């Protein structure tokens, strides 16, 4: 297939292209010298996401696949089938290409240089109308696609975080439940052996009383704790009462005094003492396992409560809320990203009144800002959350100790599709969503102050609601 030359471009064929519908014939004639033919073979890339703009193209034959990177994957975002045109969005916004475009089969195109494109827009109303209508539709479509990906990415982040946070307590509860079943059988056997062999009823009563008084040991340093466990283990081994390495730590973790233990065991005959000591140690382990189960179940309940509160389930779209609850719920949900090197500092003004807001949407704001702050610090640093009152507005600041944002970038942070992250790592809509929720939905304001070691995203919300 031979490519057309500018001289061979048929004026009538050019006028038949939808993009040039209604364009004055004189304008088309002036356009022909600025048109350059282009042929793409199957899979050949015309435009690469994140790269400088390539100009305006008219697709004469064939098809083009549009893709966008998200989460490290290149996902289909649309198609162009001849007759069509593309490239107007980067030209009009003076931005890098928001998508990648490659041929599906052989594609024939015409390339129009920038100067001719802008001249035609300025001089021909029909062309300008076609371009701006298409731009609106395409930006809206791309924004819808990216917003969907942004929501899915946010859900993925939350789901991964919850799965990570739930895994440890759930595993602890499962292991504890299994150990409880074993302990129940051991305690049955030990209790039966004691009742069968013990000749002094008062000895069992004294053992039961010692067990009732048993509690977790007072807090101590790791060295003190180890020394206490070793002392019990050595004593048990010295008296031939069982495996000191196993029983010593169990008894050492309790409040039992060794002289009280010696006095009670002295009431038993030599044959019954090992069983009495083993029963007491098993009861100490039972307490510890029950405590693990209680704490694990409590952590699971805390996460479920935080997630329900975060999403404001079972509530109307607008609620009267305490801003601090939303911030704390967000920290709970994102705890997996914070616990490996991020120190959280809270400077809350708890006198702030409750605000009538869209709670779940506002929590998206805190999620985006906190998540971005952690990324800006590469997962290590200080995250500071500040709330205060300024006149008739509540102020929420999310600060990070990262390297800061370049001054020339700050004014563009809330632009749709603008991102400082590598291609495929950021959609460029996270902060735009923040801006839209704060300003459009709540009548508030959001601004940025940044210096090395101190970047602040400052959200201002009217106390009376937007």
C-alpha positions in Angstrom: 0.0 0.0 0.0 1.6 3.3 -1.1 1.3 6.3 1.2 -0.3 9.4 -0.3 1.8 12.5 -0.8 0.4 16.0 0.1 0.1 16.8 -3.6 -1.9 13.6 -4.2 -4.4 14.2 -1.4 -7.8 14.6 -3.0 -9.6 17.7 -1.8 -13.1 16.1 -2.0 -11.8 13.0 -0.1 -10.5 15.3 2.6 -13.7 17.2 2.8 -15.5 13.9 3.3 -13.7 13.2 6.5 -16.0 13.8 9.5 -13.5 16.1 11.2 -13.6 18.5 8.3 -17.3 18.5 7.8 -18.5 22.0 7.2 -14.9 23.4 6.9 -14.6 26.1 4.2 -13.1 24.7 1.0 -10.5 27.5 1.0 -9.4 26.5 4.5 -9.0 22.9 3.3 -6.9 23.9 0.3 -4.6 25.9 2.6 -4.4 22.9 4.9 -3.1 20.4 2.3 0.6 21.5 2.4 0.6 21.0 6.2 -0.6 17.4 6.0 1.9 14.6 6.1 0.9 10.9 5.4 1.8 8.2 7.9 1.4 4.4 7.7 1.4 2.2 10.8 1.8 -1.6 10.8 0.0 -3.9 13.2 1.1 -3.2 16.8 3.2 -0.2 15.9 2.9 2.6 18.5 1.7 6.1 17.4 1.6 7.8 20.8 3.1 6.7 24.1 1.5 7.6 27.4 3.5 10.2 29.3 5.6 11.2 26.3 5.4 14.7 24.7 2.5 15.3 22.3 2.9 14.1 18.8 0.4 16.4 17.0 -3.0 16.0 15.4 -3.9 12.9 13.3 -6.7 12.0 10.9 -7.3 8.3 10.6 -8.1 7.4 7.0 -8.1 3.6 7.1 -7.7 0.9 9.7 -8.0 1.0 13.4 -6.2 2.1 16.6 -6.2 0.7 20.1 -6.1 3.2 23.0 -4.6 1.9 26.3 -3.8 3.4 29.7 -1.5 2.1 32.3 -2.9 1.4 35.8 -1.3 -0.6 38.6 1.5 -1.7 36.4 -0.8 -3.0 33.7 -1.8 -1.6 30.3 -5.6 -1.6 30.1 -7.8 -1.0 27.0 -9.4 2.5 27.3 -10.9 2.8 23.8 -10.6 2.4 20.1 -10.5 4.6 16.9 -11.9 3.2 13.7 -11.6 5.0 10.4 -12.7 7.6 9.7 -11.7 9.3 12.9 -9.2 11.7 14.4 -7.1 12.0 17.5 -4.4 14.1 19.3 -6.4 17.2 20.0 -6.5 16.8 23.8 -2.7 17.0 24.4 -2.5 19.8 21.9 -5.2 21.9 23.6 -4.0 21.2 27.1 -0.3 21.4 26.3 0.2 18.2 28.2 1.9 14.9 27.8 -0.1 12.1 26.1 -2.6 10.7 28.6 -2.8 7.4 26.7 -0.9 5.0 24.5 -2.2 4.5 20.9 -1.1 1.6 18.6 -2.3 0.2 15.3 -4.5 -2.8 15.0 -3.6 -4.0 11.5 -2.4 -1.5 8.9 -3.5 2.0 9.6 -3.2 5.0 7.2 -3.2 8.5 8.7 -2.6 12.1 8.0 -0.5 14.2 10.4 -1.3 17.9 10.8 1.4 20.1 12.3 0.6 22.2 15.4 0.6 25.6 13.7 -1.8 24.5 11.0 -4.1 22.9 13.6 -4.3 26.0 15.8 -4.7 28.3 12.7 -7.7 26.2 11.5 -9.3 26.3 14.9 -8.9 30.1 15.0 -10.2 30.6 11.5 -12.9 28.0 11.0 -15.9 27.8 13.4 -17.1 24.4 12.1 -13.7 22.8 12.7 -13.4 24.4 16.1 -16.9 23.2 17.1 -16.0 19.6 16.0 -12.8 19.6 17.9 -14.2 21.0 21.1 -17.1 18.7 21.1 -14.8 15.7 20.6 -12.5 17.0 23.3 -15.3 17.3 25.8 -16.5 13.7 25.0 -13.1 12.2 25.1 -11.9 13.9 28.3 -15.2 12.9 30.0 -14.8 9.3 28.8 -11.2 9.1 29.8 -12.0 10.7 33.2 -14.8 8.2 33.7 -12.4 5.3 32.9 -9.7 6.7 35.2 -12.1 7.5 38.0 -13.3 3.9 37.8 -9.7 2.7 38.0 -9.1 5.1 40.9 -12.0 3.7 42.8 -10.9 0.2 42.1 -7.4 1.0 43.1 -8.7 2.6 46.3 -10.8 -0.4 47.0 -7.9 -2.6 46.3 -5.7 -0.7 48.7 -8.4 -0.9 51.4 -9.0 -4.6 50.8 -5.3 -5.4 50.9 -4.9 -3.4 54.0 -7.8 -5.0 55.7 -6.7 -8.5 54.6 -3.2 -7.8 56.0 -4.5 -6.4 59.2 -7.1 -9.2 59.7 -4.7 -11.9 58.9 -2.7 -11.7 62.1 -5.5 -11.5 64.6 -7.5 -14.1 62.7 -4.5 -16.5 62.7 -4.0 -15.8 66.4 -7.6 -16.6 67.2 -7.5 -19.8 65.1 -4.3 -21.0 66.7 -5.6 -20.1 70.2 -8.9 -22.0 69.5 -6.9 -25.1 68.5 -4.7 -24.8 71.6 -7.8 -24.3 73.8 -9.2 -27.6 72.6 -5.9 -29.4 73.5 -5.7 -27.7 76.9 -9.2 -28.7 77.7 -8.3 -32.4 77.2 -5.0 -32.0 79.2 -6.8 -30.3 82.1 -9.5 -33.0 82.2 -6.8 -35.6 82.4 -4.8 -33.7 85.1 -7.8 -33.0 87.2 -8.9 -36.7 87.1 -5.4 -37.8 88.1 -5.2 -35.3 91.0 -8.6 -36.3 92.4 -7.7 -40.0 92.1 -4.3 -39.8 93.7 -4.6 -37.0 96.3 -5.2 -38.2 99.8 -5.6 -34.8 101.5 -8.7 -32.8 100.5 -7.2 -29.6 101.9 -4.4 -29.9 99.3 -6.8 -29.6 96.4 -8.5 -26.6 98.1 -5.1 -24.9 98.6 -4.2 -25.5 94.9 -7.5 -24.1 93.7 -7.1 -21.0 95.9 -3.6 -20.4 94.5 -5.0 -20.7 91.0 -7.8 -18.2 91.8 -5.2 -15.7 93.1 -3.1 -16.2 90.0 -2.8 -13.2 87.7 -0.5 -11.9 85.0 2.9 -10.9 86.4 3.6 -7.2 86.9 5.3 -5.5 83.9 9.0 -6.0 83.9 11.9 -5.6 81.5 12.8 -8.5 79.1 15.9 -9.3 81.3 13.8 -9.4 84.5 11.2 -11.5 82.7 13.8 -14.0 81.5 15.5 -14.2 84.9 12.1 -15.0 86.6 11.3 -17.7 84.0 14.8 -19.2 84.4 14.5 -19.2 88.2 11.2 -21.2 88.0 12.6 -23.6 85.4 15.7 -24.3 87.5 13.5 -24.9 90.6 11.2 -27.3 88.8 14.2 -29.2 87.4 15.9 -29.3 90.8 12.9 -30.8 92.4 12.1 -33.2 89.6 8.6 -31.8 89.1 8.5 -31.9 85.3 10.1 -30.2 82.2 11.4 -26.9 83.6 12.0 -25.4 80.1 8.2 -25.7 79.3 6.6 -25.1 82.7 9.0 -22.3 83.9 7.9 -19.7 81.3 4.2 -20.4 82.0 4.5 -19.9 85.8 7.1 -17.1 85.4 4.5 -15.1 83.4 2.1 -15.1 86.4 2.1 -13.4 89.8 2.7 -16.6 91.7 5.5 -16.3 94.3 7.7 -19.3 94.5 7.5 -19.7 98.3 3.6 -19.8 98.0 3.9 -22.4 95.3 6.3 -24.5 97.5 3.9 -24.3 100.4 1.0 -25.5 98.4 2.9 -28.3 96.7 4.2 -29.4 100.1 0.6 -30.5 100.9 0.7 -33.1 98.1 2.5 -36.4 98.3 5.6 -36.8 96.1 3.7 -38.8 93.4 1.0 -36.1 93.0 3.2 -33.0 93.0 4.1 -33.1 89.3 0.4 -33.4 88.3 -0.5 -30.5 90.6 2.3 -28.3 89.1 1.3 -29.3 85.6 -2.3 -28.5 86.3 -1.4 -25.1 87.6 0.9 -24.4 84.6 -1.9 -25.5 82.2 -4.3 -23.1 83.9 -1.7 -20.3 83.5 -1.5 -21.2 79.8 -5.3 -21.2 79.6 -5.4 -17.7 80.9 -2.8 -16.6 78.4 -4.5 -18.3 75.4 -7.9 -16.8 76.4 -6.2 -13.4 76.5 -4.7 -13.9 73.0 -8.2 -14.9 71.8 -9.8 -11.9 73.4 -7.3 -9.4 72.0 -7.4 -11.0 68.5 -11.2 -10.9 68.5 -11.1 -7.4 69.8 -8.8 -6.3 67.0 -11.0 -7.9 64.4 -14.0 -6.2 65.8 -12.1 -2.9 65.8 -11.3 -3.3 62.1 -14.9 -4.1 61.2 -16.1 -1.2 63.2 -13.6 1.2 61.6 -14.5 -0.1 58.1 -18.3 0.3 58.8 -17.7 3.8 60.2 -15.3 4.7 57.3 -18.0 3.8 54.8 -20.8 5.3 56.9 -22.9 2.1 56.3 -26.5 2.2 57.2 -26.6 6.0 57.2 -27.8 8.6 54.9 -25.4 10.3 52.4 -25.0 13.4 54.6 -24.2 13.0 58.3 -23.3 15.2 61.3 -19.8 13.8 62.2 -16.8 14.4 64.3 -13.9 15.0 61.9 -11.5 13.1 64.2 -13.5 9.9 63.9 -13.0 9.9 60.1 -9.3 10.6 60.5 -8.9 7.8 63.1 -10.9 5.3 61.0 -8.7 6.1 58.0 -5.5 5.6 60.1 -6.9 2.2 61.2 -7.7 1.2 57.6 -4.2 2.3 56.4 -2.4 0.9 59.4 -0.5 -1.6 57.3 1.2 1.2 55.4 2.1 3.1 58.6 3.4 0.6 61.0 6.8 -0.1 59.3 8.3 3.3 59.7 5.8 6.1 59.9 5.3 7.9 63.2 1.9 9.5 63.5 1.6 12.7 65.5 -1.9 14.0 66.4 -2.5 17.7 67.2 -6.3 17.7 67.5 -8.6 20.4 68.6 -11.3 18.3 70.2 -13.5 21.3 70.8 -14.4 21.4 67.1 -18.2 20.9 66.6 -19.7 18.1 64.6 -20.0 19.0 60.9 -22.8 18.2 58.4 -20.8 16.5 55.6 -20.8 13.6 53.2 -18.9 11.3 55.5 -17.8 8.5 53.2 -16.7 11.0 50.5 -14.7 13.0 53.1 -13.0 9.9 54.2 -11.8 9.4 50.5 -10.1 12.8 51.0 -8.3 11.7 54.1 -7.3 8.4 52.4 -5.8 10.1 49.4 -4.0 12.7 51.4 -2.6 10.2 53.9 -1.7 7.7 51.3 0.1 10.4 49.2 1.9 11.6 52.3 3.2 8.1 53.1 4.4 7.7 49.5 6.1 11.1 49.6 8.1 9.8 52.6 8.9 6.4 51.0 7.1 4.8 53.9 9.4 6.3 56.6 9.0 9.6 58.4 6.5 11.6 60.4 2.9 12.0 59.5 1.2 14.9 61.4 -2.5 15.4 61.5 -3.7 18.8 62.8 -7.3 20.0 63.3 -8.2 23.5 64.4 -10.8 26.2 64.0 -10.4 29.4 61.9 -13.4 31.6 62.1 -16.4 29.8 60.7 -14.3 27.0 59.2 -12.7 23.8 60.5 -9.2 23.2 59.3 -7.6 19.8 58.7 -3.9 19.6 57.9 -2.1 16.5 56.7 1.7 17.0 57.0 4.6 14.8 55.9 8.3 15.0 56.4 9.1 14.0 52.8 11.4 15.8 50.4 8.7 18.3 49.4 7.1 19.4 46.1 8.8 21.6 43.6 7.3 25.2 43.6 6.5 25.0 39.8 4.5 21.8 40.3 2.3 23.0 43.3 -0.1 25.1 41.1 -0.8 22.0 38.9 -1.4 19.4 41.6 -5.2 19.5 41.4 -5.4 19.5 37.6 -7.1 16.4 36.1 -4.6 13.7 34.9 -1.6 15.7 36.3 0.7 13.4 38.4 4.2 13.4 39.6 4.3 9.7 39.8 5.7 7.4 37.1 3.5 6.3 34.3 1.1 3.6 35.5 1.7 4.5 39.2 -0.6 7.5 39.4 -3.8 8.3 37.6 -3.6 12.0 38.1 -7.1 12.1 39.6 -6.4 11.4 43.3 -5.8 15.0 44.2 -8.4 16.2 41.7 -10.9 14.0 43.5 -9.8 15.6 46.8 -10.3 19.1 45.3 -13.7 18.2 43.8 -15.1 16.7 47.1 -13.8 19.5 49.2 -14.8 22.4 47.0 -17.8 21.2 44.9 -19.4 18.9 47.5 -18.6 20.8 50.7 -18.0 24.4 49.7 -14.6 24.3 51.2 -11.0 25.0 50.1 -7.8 23.0 49.8 -4.3 24.4 49.4 -0.7 23.2 49.6 2.3 24.5 51.3 5.6 22.7 50.7 9.2 22.9 51.8 11.8 20.1 52.2 10.8 18.1 55.2 7.4 19.8 55.6 4.6 19.5 53.1 1.1 20.4 54.2 -2.2 19.8 52.5 -4.7 22.1 54.2 -8.4 21.4 54.0 -10.9 24.1 55.1 -14.5 23.1 55.6 -17.4 25.4 56.6 -18.7 24.6 60.1 -22.2 25.1 58.9 -21.8 22.7 55.9 -21.4 23.5 52.3 
